[in-house]
């Protein structure tokens, strides 16, 4: 009940001060923690059972995912907002799935902080719970394609042919390559 009662003030603060990086950073971190308790992706019914029902309802009623989308849009090009972007992308992936986050990374220009932050977020959330990457068969394929495209774009922009985005894309691609295999083993 305490977690559910925190959702309203968190989203209200982010909406009231949408340009204040410190406020939005705190809101994204808090929402990431709350969505980790009650992720929206996966089997659906299981997130509505028991003590998590109030939290899941509060996240939905307060439009927490919309708040995250606004934060990512507002700070996607801000160089010192990597932690805000990572928390926002992770929470949005838990709220609406990886297929909502991937296009944001692909649309961002080369060198945008949202690219590395988003890839890191998807890797961390996917590693913690493979359901994010294998709930829908289209997710691992889309993530692999996005990883290859982002790595190629960033490598061509980098004189050394290497960047943090390339490293994170390789990590996520490796995890995506294992996701369908893990899912099939779980079903066997």
N, C-alpha and C positions, 0 to 999 in steps of 0.2 A: 504494500500500500504506500509506503514511503517513496519508493521509486516512481510509482504512478503519479503521485502528487508533485513530483519535481518537474515533470514534463512541461506543464503549463508555464511556470516561471522561466524555464530555460528557453523555450521557443519565444516567449514574450520579450525577453531580453534581446535575443537575436533580431527580432523584428523591429524592436524600438531603436536599436543602435546598429543598423545593418552595415555601416561604414567603419565601425570601430573594430579593428582586427582583434584586440584583446577580448572583447565581449564575444564576438563570433567564434574565435578560437576556443574559448571556454565552452560555448554552447555546442560546438562540433565534438569536442572531447567528451562532454557529458552525454550527448546523444549517441555517440559511438558506444559508450559503456552501456547505456540503456538498451540499444538495439542488440548488443551482444547478449543481454539477458533474455530478450524476446525477439529474435530475428523473424522477419516476415516471410522470407523465402523458405523453401523446403516443403514439408508435407502439408502445411496449412493448418490442419486441425490440431496438431500437437502444440502449436504455439498459443492456442486458445484454451488450453486446459489449466485448471488449478490457479495457483497464485499469480501466474503470468498474465492471466486474462485481463486484469485491471491495467497492467502496464501496456499490454498490446493495444487495448482500447484507447488509452490515453495518448499513445504515440500516433495512432490513427486520427483520433478526434482533434488533436492539436496540430495536425498536418506537419509533423516533424520532418517528413521526407521533403516536403515543399520548402521548408526552411533550409534544409541541407542543399537543395538544388540552387537556391538563391545564393547561399554562401559560396558554393563552388563557382558560380557564374561571376560573382562580384570580386573574388580574389584569385581567379585562375591565372592571372599574369603577375601577381604580386610576388616579388622575389624572396621576401622574408616570411612568407606564409606557408612554408612547406608542411609544418605540423598541422595547421588549420586545414589545408587541402587534403592531407592524408587522413585525418580523422573524419572529415566531411565525406570523402570518397568511400571510406570503409563503412561508415554508417549508412550512406546511401545504397551501397551494394547490399548491405544486410536488410535494408528496408525494401528495396525494389529490385534487387538482383544485379548481377554483373553486367548484363546487357544494357542497363541504363547508364552505367559509368563508362563503358568502353567508347561510345561515340564522343563523349566529352574529351577524352584523351586524343582521339584521332582528329577532332576538329581543331584542337589547340595548335598554335604555331610551334615550329621547332624551337627548342630551348625553353618552352613554357614550364614553369614549376609544377603545373598540374599533371604533366606527363609522368614525371618521376614519382610524385606523391601518389598519384592514382594507381600506377603499377605496383608500388610498394604496398598500398592499402589492399589491393585485390590479392596480392600474394599472401599477405599476412592473414587476411580474413579467410581466404581459400585454404590455406594451410591449417588454420584452426578448425575449419569445418568444410570438408570437401563437398557438402551439399550445395554450397554456393556455386561451385563449378560444374557439378554433374546433375543437378536437378532437372535440367533441360539439355538434351543432346546438342542443341545449337550453341550452348555457352562455351564449351571447351574449344570448339572449332572457331567461333568468333574471337575468342581470346587469343588463340594461336595466331590467327590472321592479323589481329591488331598488334600483337607482340612483334611479329615479323616486319610489319609496315613501320611501326614506331622505331624499331631498332635500325632499319635501313635508312629512314629519314634522318635520325639523329647521328648515325655513323657518317653519313655523307656530309652533314653540317659540321662535324668535328674533324679538325685537322689530323688528329691521331687515329681516327676511325673507331673511337671508343668513347663511351659516355656512361654516366650513371643510368640513363634510360636503357642503354643496351644491356647493362648488367641486370637490371630489374626485369626487363623483357625476357631475358634468358631464364631467370628464376621462375617467372610466371608461366612461361611456355613449358618448362620442365614439369611444373605442377599440373598444368592442363593436360599434358601428355599422359600423366598418371591418373587423372581424375576419371576418365571413362573406364580404365582398367579397375580402379578401386571400386567404382560403382557396380561393375559386373561381378566382381568377387563378392561384394556385399549381398547381391541378389542370389548368388549360387548357394 
